[in-house]
């Protein structure tokens, strides 16, 4: 049984969504409804939901700002809004779905099926232990499915809110719903190093170091990333 939390600043909107979700009571249980983002920020971590149905437009903070203030989280997100101008932002953080109000029952059902699939994939990743540091491959759960990536093909990993973007060989990008900090621990024994707050680099792809306050690394894919002055010494020691 999946556990869901609803956050919508409009009482009418949250009640209506709760009524529609009642048709899926065999698969999903609504464990809390919030109409104030501040209250949700205080309590959602203790609730440990599988999914948050999140309104985008709210008077205090919007849905994306809510996630930023929340910090790390392990639940999935389904956006609900009367506006369609935030679709790209939702895709960028790999949300399960983006539902326009008034919410269509068939679209809601599709979203729940996507949610079940993603939760199942995440569970499989954990049970298979694919992400152990001793393994040469990582299992990266995404919207499309689970990518099995050889560590040696990872050029760098970039932070994007509570998600991580893997840039692998052939310029492919894979968005994963885990934080950069989690992958820093997974990759710590390999040829990787976190060079600033937002980027982990595979040192095998570094082709040039340019001097500076912290310096800049040029990678084999043509990208350039700045090194934090606090991490400069550690980076240089590993490079040379």
Protein Blocks (a to p, Z undefined) as FASTA:
>chain_A
ZZdddddfblklmmmmmmmmmmmmmmoccfbdcfbfklmmmmmmmnopabdcddfbdfkb
cfklmmmmnopafbdcddddfbfklmmmmmmnopabdcdddddfklmmmmmmmmmmmmmm
mmmmmmnommgfkbcbdcdddfkbccdddfklpmbdcdehjaccdddehhiacdddbdfk
lmmmmmmmmccdcfbfkbccdfklpcbdcddfkopaddfkopacdddfklmmmmmmmmZZ
